[in-house]
């Protein structure tokens, strides 16, 4: 009777262990699936991060191009201002020259009085 009871307990123990092994295998399978999913997620995130780095480089390049364009346009604007000043100065000189010429003509056209 003692051996029979011991045999039943050993059988029950083996069944419990067998169930635990099955549950552990099922759990391992679930964790394996989770691991694969996380690896796929990590790979996708790496790809996304790489695309984002390329986007950052593109945007930085565009901004540098804009900055260069702004500097060149500012230089062109300075040249235009200098040209305008030069044109105004020349116009002023021409006006002064015309005034002097008219004044000289007026003086020459007036009758001279000799003493």
C-alpha positions in Angstrom: 0.0 0.0 0.0 2.8 2.3 0.8 4.5 1.6 -2.5 1.3 2.0 -4.4 0.7 5.4 -2.8 4.3 6.3 -3.6 3.8 5.2 -7.2 0.7 7.3 -7.6 2.4 10.3 -6.1 5.4 9.8 -8.5 3.0 9.5 -11.4 1.1 12.7 -10.4 4.5 14.4 -10.0 5.5 13.4 -13.5 2.2 14.6 -14.9 2.6 18.0 -13.1 6.1 18.3 -14.4 5.0 17.4 -17.9 2.3 20.1 -17.7 4.9 22.6 -16.4 7.2 21.7 -19.3 4.3 22.2 -21.8 3.4 25.5 -20.3 7.0 26.6 -20.2 7.4 25.6 -23.9 4.2 27.6 -24.8 5.5 30.5 -22.9 8.9 30.2 -24.6 7.1 30.1 -28.0 5.3 33.3 -27.1 8.5 35.0 -26.0 10.2 33.8 -29.2 7.4 35.5 -31.2 7.7 38.7 -29.1 11.5 38.6 -29.6 11.0 38.4 -33.4 8.5 41.2 -33.4 10.8 43.4 -31.3 13.7 42.6 -33.7 11.5 43.6 -36.6 10.4 46.8 -34.8 14.0 47.6 -34.0 15.0 47.1 -37.7 12.1 49.3 -38.8 13.1 52.0 -36.3 16.7 51.8 -37.5 15.5 52.3 -41.1 13.3 55.2 -40.0 16.2 56.8 -38.0 18.4 56.5 -41.1 15.7 58.2 -43.3 15.4 60.9 -40.6 19.1 61.5 -40.6 19.0 61.9 -44.4 16.1 64.3 -44.1 18.1 66.3 -41.5 21.1 66.5 -43.8 18.9 67.5 -46.7 17.2 70.3 -44.7 20.6 71.5 -43.4 21.9 71.6 -47.0 18.9 73.6 -48.1 19.2 76.0 -45.2 22.9 76.5 -46.1 21.9 77.2 -49.7 19.3 79.7 -48.5 21.9 81.4 -46.3 24.3 81.6 -49.2 21.6 83.0 -51.5 20.6 85.6 -48.9 24.3 86.7 -48.6 24.6 87.0 -52.4 21.4 89.0 -52.6 22.6 91.3 -49.9 25.8 91.9 -51.9 23.7 92.5 -55.0 21.6 95.0 -53.0 24.8 96.8 -51.9 26.0 97.0 -55.5 22.6 98.4 -56.5 22.8 101.0 -53.8 26.3 102.0 -54.8 25.2 102.3 -58.4 22.3 104.5 -57.4 24.6 106.7 -55.4 27.1 107.0 -58.2 24.3 107.8 -60.7 22.9 110.5 -58.3 26.4 112.0 -57.9 27.0 112.1 -61.6 23.6 113.6 -62.2 24.4 116.2 -59.6 27.7 116.9 -61.3 26.1 117.2 -64.7 23.5 119.6 -63.2 26.3 121.6 -61.7 28.1 121.6 -65.0 25.0 122.8 -66.8 24.5 125.5 -64.3 28.0 126.7 -64.7 27.8 126.6 -68.5 24.5 128.5 -68.4 26.0 131.0 -66.1 29.0 131.4 -68.4 26.8 131.8 -71.4 24.7 134.3 -69.6 27.8 136.3 -68.8 29.0 136.2 -72.3 25.7 137.2 -73.8 25.4 140.3 -71.7 26.8 143.4 -73.3 30.1 144.3 -71.9 30.8 147.7 -70.8 34.2 149.0 -71.5 35.6 151.8 -69.6 
